[in-house]
């Protein structure tokens, strides 16, 4: 990538509170391939207004994070197979037609396949914590792999039960940071991007996202 000009293609992410992780990964990957593309994160209060802006400004693609992964599906023109779970985290602008995808689902499928192949039934139970857009992706991936699970959400959450889970696989799909102690007696998969597993999952989903944006292999 040389410099920003009139032909530079714009990609972005929309969230209630914007972060830098996606910007760093995507812009580094664009630079690696010398692509005339940039990536910017935006904090938005209305995903509907943001989607309208995408069409007006001809933004080529965008990512969606909390809390808009479910809602955004209402405002696209087409829903791909991966987003038919009822949530999307990636949208491609195909000549004015917005197509929704879910690369969280693709990453979760890839990540959970490892434990499926290692016979997850050696562990007592498989718990999925949360019920937001990311949890929908993880549950869909588990179902695809025929992995039975128990879903704990805010509706049936009990701290005493959660804190005493042992010898299980736990997939945390919540923003709660006070659950790290569960890694002591369990396989603890945490989606929070500041954790080791969170960074791995972020990179895995970004690789699928980058391929949708460019058709190229993610270089990291």
C-alpha positions in Angstrom: 0.0 0.0 0.0 1.5 3.4 -1.0 -0.8 6.2 0.2 -4.5 6.9 0.5 -6.0 8.3 -2.6 -9.3 8.5 -4.5 -9.1 4.8 -5.4 -8.4 3.5 -1.8 -11.0 1.0 -0.8 -12.4 1.4 2.7 -13.2 -1.4 5.2 -14.3 -0.8 8.7 -15.9 -2.2 11.9 -18.9 -1.0 13.9 -19.3 -1.5 17.6 -20.8 0.3 20.6 -17.3 0.9 21.7 -14.6 0.7 19.0 -11.3 -1.1 19.6 -8.0 -1.3 17.8 -7.4 -5.0 17.4 -9.2 -5.3 14.0 -7.5 -2.1 12.7 -4.1 -3.4 13.6 -4.6 -6.9 12.1 -6.3 -5.8 8.9 -4.2 -2.8 8.1 -1.0 -4.9 8.7 -2.4 -7.5 6.3 -3.3 -5.0 3.6 0.2 -3.5 3.9 1.8 -7.0 3.7 0.2 -7.5 0.3 0.6 -3.9 -0.9 -3.2 -3.4 -1.3 -4.7 0.0 -1.7 -7.1 -0.6 1.2 -7.6 0.8 4.7 -9.5 -0.3 7.8 -11.0 1.9 10.4 -13.0 1.2 13.6 -16.1 3.2 14.4 -18.2 3.6 17.6 -21.9 3.8 16.6 -25.2 4.1 18.4 -27.3 2.9 15.5 -26.3 -0.1 13.3 -29.1 0.8 10.9 -27.6 4.3 10.3 -24.2 2.7 10.0 -25.4 0.3 7.3 -27.0 3.1 5.4 -23.7 5.0 5.5 -21.9 1.9 4.0 -24.2 2.1 1.0 -23.8 5.9 0.7 -20.0 5.9 1.0 -19.5 2.6 -0.9 -17.6 1.1 1.9 -16.5 -2.3 0.6 -17.0 -4.4 3.7 -17.4 -4.2 7.5 -17.2 -6.1 10.7 -19.8 -6.0 13.4 -19.1 -6.5 17.1 -21.1 -6.2 20.3 -24.0 -5.5 20.6 -25.1 -5.5 16.9 -24.4 -9.0 15.6 -28.0 -10.1 15.8 -29.6 -6.8 14.7 -27.5 -6.2 11.6 -29.1 -9.2 9.9 -32.3 -7.1 9.5 -30.5 -4.5 7.3 -28.6 -6.6 4.7 -29.8 -7.8 1.3 -28.6 -11.4 1.6 -27.6 -13.8 4.4 -25.0 -16.4 3.6 -25.1 -20.0 5.0 -22.8 -19.1 7.9 -25.0 -16.2 9.1 -28.3 -18.1 8.9 -27.8 -18.9 12.6 -29.4 -15.4 13.3 -26.2 -13.4 13.7 -23.5 -11.9 11.5 -20.1 -10.4 12.2 -19.0 -9.6 8.6 -20.8 -7.9 5.7 -19.5 -7.6 2.1 -20.7 -4.8 -0.2 -21.0 -6.6 -3.6 -21.8 -3.7 -5.9 -24.4 -2.3 -3.6 -25.8 -5.6 -2.4 -24.9 -6.3 1.2 -24.2 -10.0 2.1 -23.8 -11.1 5.7 -21.4 -13.8 6.9 -20.4 -15.1 10.3 -16.7 -15.8 10.6 -17.1 -16.3 14.3 -18.9 -19.4 13.4 -16.2 -20.5 11.0 -13.5 -19.9 13.6 -15.4 -21.7 16.4 -16.0 -24.7 14.1 -12.3 -24.8 13.4 -11.3 -24.4 17.0 -13.8 -26.9 18.4 -12.9 -29.5 15.8 -9.6 -30.0 17.7 -11.5 -31.1 20.8 -14.0 -33.2 18.9 -11.1 -35.1 17.3 -9.4 -35.4 20.8 -12.7 -37.0 22.0 -14.2 -34.3 24.2 -16.4 -37.0 25.9 -13.3 -37.7 28.1 -14.4 -34.6 29.9 -17.5 -34.5 32.1 -19.5 -31.8 30.3 -19.3 -29.1 27.7 -20.6 -25.7 28.8 -21.2 -22.6 26.6 -21.6 -19.4 28.7 -23.6 -16.6 27.2 -26.5 -16.1 24.7 -25.4 -13.2 22.5 -24.4 -13.1 18.9 -21.0 -14.8 19.5 -22.7 -17.5 21.6 -25.1 -18.2 18.7 -22.0 -18.9 16.5 -20.4 -21.2 19.1 -23.6 -23.1 19.7 -24.1 -23.6 15.9 -20.6 -24.8 15.5 -21.1 -27.3 18.4 -24.3 -28.6 16.8 -22.5 -29.0 13.5 -19.9 -31.2 15.2 -22.6 -33.1 17.2 -21.1 -31.9 20.5 -23.7 -31.9 23.2 -23.5 -28.9 25.5 -25.2 -27.1 28.3 -25.9 -23.4 27.7 -25.7 -21.1 30.8 -27.1 -17.6 30.2 -28.1 -14.7 32.3 -31.6 -16.3 32.6 -30.2 -19.4 34.4 -26.9 -18.1 35.7 -25.9 -19.2 39.2 -22.4 -18.1 40.4 -22.1 -21.0 42.8 -22.7 -23.5 40.0 -20.4 -21.7 37.6 -17.6 -21.3 40.1 -17.7 -25.0 40.9 -17.5 -26.4 37.4 -14.6 -29.0 37.2 -13.3 -31.4 34.6 -15.3 -29.9 31.8 -14.8 -27.9 28.6 -16.0 -24.3 29.1 -16.5 -21.8 26.2 -16.9 -18.3 27.6 -18.9 -16.2 25.1 -19.5 -13.4 27.7 -17.5 -10.2 28.3 -17.0 -11.3 32.0 -13.4 -11.2 32.9 -13.7 -12.7 36.4 -13.9 -16.3 35.1 -10.2 -17.0 34.4 -10.0 -19.1 37.6 -12.1 -21.8 35.8 -9.0 -22.6 33.7 -7.4 -24.3 36.7 -9.6 -27.4 36.6 -11.1 -27.2 33.0 -10.4 -26.6 29.4 -11.3 -22.9 29.4 -11.9 -21.3 26.0 -12.2 -17.6 26.5 -13.4 -15.3 23.7 -12.1 -12.1 25.3 -9.4 -10.8 23.0 -7.0 -10.0 25.8 -6.7 -13.7 26.7 -4.5 -16.3 25.0 -7.5 -18.2 23.5 -9.2 -15.0 22.7 -6.3 -13.8 20.6 -6.1 -17.2 18.8 -9.9 -17.0 18.0 -9.6 -13.4 16.9 -6.8 -14.3 14.5 -8.7 -17.3 13.2 -11.9 -15.4 12.5 -9.8 -12.5 11.0 -8.3 -14.9 8.5 -11.7 -15.9 7.3 -12.7 -12.2 7.2 -9.6 -11.2 5.3 -10.3 -13.9 2.7 -13.8 -12.5 2.2 -12.4 -9.0 1.9 -9.6 -9.8 -0.5 -9.7 -13.5 -1.7 -6.2 -13.8 -0.2 -4.7 -15.9 2.6 -4.3 -14.0 5.9 -0.5 -13.6 6.4 -0.4 -13.9 10.2 
